[in-house]
Amino acid sequence: MRYVSKTEKERQRWMTVVEAIKYIASKESCDQREAVDNLFWAIADNNVRVLLGNWSSDPDSLDGFNVASRYEFQGEIKVCLNAPGYVRLDSQATKTKYPTGHIYGYPKVEIVAGPVVDIVFDFDQDTPIPDVNKRDFWPLLVSRDDIQKWPFLSDEEPHQALSAPKQIPEIPGKTLSHSGAAGRPTSKHLVEIELIRRIESGQKLAISKIAEAKSLSDWLASTYPKEARMTAKTIGNAFPKELNKRVVEKFRPK
């Protein structure tokens, strides 16, 4: 049996951004860009612990990495996936710390081309300086344990299933994954009932359509674990008008 050092064991507790995004994409059945957005929303919500390194940190080692605060992931974030797993944070945005759940407290994420490289100044050669470099981008590691708990429930979500007046009870030995029409199983009617309940009950509004669709997807998985899943993207496409009624009106301060 191969000896595994304490340092190596600790490193195995963390995964790169690329590993995490692949895992989330497989869980959510979504594309890479949506997985990136979902990951950084989870970080901003304190659902995923992160280690942030400096420009000289080696992702295969923990040297130079520190525990990162969710406040560091507010504002504009650029993610370089083919580095793999480097991020650039907007230093101006990180100075303004909004509370959890505030519309401006969530990151705006952009995927950029790489690779991340060191700048070498050679005055004898007329070599262009690359746009992406390790002095701008920091390596990021995320908790493997936290990612493997995906998807997450919001603080309100467990109580919503109990308090819903129109909750449909699960019948042993029977499936609820049919709306009556022929075709493959679907849980669309279950999500529609819960969405209408939220609209009619005047429940606290969501900060965005994406957040509400994600909340409904998590609700479905938690309340009806045996039924067909619906991703946030699928829910967003199925109920665009209804979701608009569940979103806080957005405005930017003057």
N, C-alpha and C positions, 0 to 999 in steps of 0.2 A: 504493500500500500504506500502510495506516495505521500511524503510528509508535506503538510500544508502549513505554512507559517502563519502567525497571528496577523501579520500585515496583509498577507494574501487573502485570508479569511475576511478581513475587514473590507478589502477592495471588492470582494465578491458580493458584499451587501449593497453595492451601488452599481447602477448601469448607466451607460451613456444615453444622451438624448436620442440618438438613432435607435438604440435598442428599445427604449421606452415608447417611441413613436410607432415602431413596428408592432409592439405588443398592443397598444391602444387601438391601432387601425384594425388589427385582427379581432379585437373584442367588440368594437363598435361597427365593424364592417363599413368603414369610412375611408376616404382617401387620406393621403399624407398631410395635406394642408389642414384639413379638419382635425386630424389627430394632434397636430402641433398646437392649434388653438385650444383644444380641450386640455392638453397637458399644462399649458401656462395658466389657464383659468384655474385648474386644480391646484397649481402652485400658489396662485394668488389667494385661494380659499384655504390655504394651510392644510390641504389634503395630501400633499406630496412634499416630503423633506428634500432639500437640495444642498449640494456642495458646489461652491463656485470657486474656481481657481484663478490665478493671475495668468498673464499672457505666456509665461514660461512654464506653466504647470504641465505635467505629463498625465494625460487621462488614464494611463495604465498604472499610475501610482497615486497615492493620496498626498504626496508632498506638494505643498503650496495651495491646498484646497481648504476652504473654511465653510462653516455652516452659513447658508445664505438666508436672509430675511425675505419674506414675501414682499416687503416694501421695495426691495431692489428690482422687482419685476412689474412695476407699475410704469405706464407710459409706453413708449415705442420700444419694441424688441425685434432685433433682426436675428434670425436663426440660420446658421450655416450647417447643413446636414451632411455634406460630403467631406467634412473635415476629419472625423465626424464629431458632431455635437458641440459646436461652439456658438456662443451668443454674444451679441453686442447690445448693451443697455444704454438708453438715453439718460445721460447723467443729470440733465435738467429735470426730467420727469421723476427720477427716483428721489429727488429732494422734497417733493410734495407727497405727503403720506395721507392717503384717503382711507377711511375705515373700511373694513370688510363689507362687501356687498355694494359699495358706492359705485355708480356707473363709471367714474373716472379712476376707480381703483383697480380696474382690470387691464391687462396688457393688450396692446394692439400689435399683433405678431406678423412678421413678414419673413418668408423664406428667401434667402439670397444665395447666389452662386458662390462656389469656393474654387479651389480648396484654400484652406488657411495656410499661409506660408510665411516664412521669416523674410523680412526686408534685408537685403544685402546691398550695401552701398558700394558700388564699384565705379570710381570716377573715370576709369580707363575705358569703360564701355557705356554706350548710350542705351541703357536698359530701362524700360518704363517701370515705375514703381507699381506693384499690384494693388488693386483696390481693397482686397481682403487680406488682412495679415494678423498675426497673433497679438500684436500690440493693441489692436482694436477689439478683437474677439476673445472672450474668456471661455475656457472649457467648463462644461457643466456636467455634473453627475446627479442622478436622482435615486431615491431610495427604492431598491428592488422590492422590499416588503410592501411599501405603500402602493407601488404600481400594480402589484399582483392582487391588490384589493379592489381594483377597478371593476365596475364603475362605482362611484361614490354617491351617497345620499346626502342631501342637504339637511341642516338641523331640523327643518320643519317637516321634511318628507315622511319620517316614520309616523308622525301624529296625523298626517293627512289621511292615511289609509284607514285609521280608526275612526276619524270624525266625519268622513264623507257620508252624507245622508243618502246618496244614490249608489253606495258601494254594492257591487254585485258579488254575492257569496260564491265561493268555489264549491262545486258539487263533486263529491268523491266519485271517481270512476267515469266522469264526464269531462269533456273539454269545452272551454268557452271561446276557443279560437276560431269560431265561425260566425259570421254575421247573418247566415241564412242563405247566402249566395253560393253557387258552385265555385270551385277553385281551391287553391292552396290555403292553409290556415292563415288567419290574420287576426290581429288584436286591435285593429283600427277602431272598431266600435267601442272597445273598452276605454281607449285613450280619449275618444270623442266625448264619452259620458263624463269622464273626469275633467276634461277641459271645460265643458259646459258648466259643470258644477263649480269650478273655480271662478268662471266669469260671473255666474249668477249669485254666488255667495259673497262677492266683493272682497275676496281674499287679497292679501297684499300683492301688489303688482310686481312683475319681474323686471329686471334691468334691461333685458333684451329678448328678442324672439328666440335667439339661440339658447339663452339661459333657461327660458320656459320650456322649450322643446327638450332640452337635456333633462330638466326636472321631471317632465312627463315620461321620458324614456326610463329614467331611474325608478320612478313610481311604478311603472308597469312591471319592471324586472323584480322589484321588491314585493309588490302586492300579488302578482300572478306569475311566480317563477316558472310555472310549467307551461305557460302560454307563449305564443310566438313573440319574439322580441321586435321592437321597432327602434331604430336609431333616431337620434335627434334630427339628423338630416331628413329622414323619411317623414317624421312627424311635421317638420317645417314645411315640406312640400305638400303634405296632405291637408294641413289646416292653416294656410297663410292668413286668411281674414280673421279667423278666430284668435290666432296668436297675437294679432295686432291689438286686440282688445285687452290683452293681458300684459301689455308692456307700458312702462312708465314713459310719459312724453319726454323726449330728450331735448335739452337745450344747452347751449354753451354760454358760460358767463361772459359778460362784456368786459 
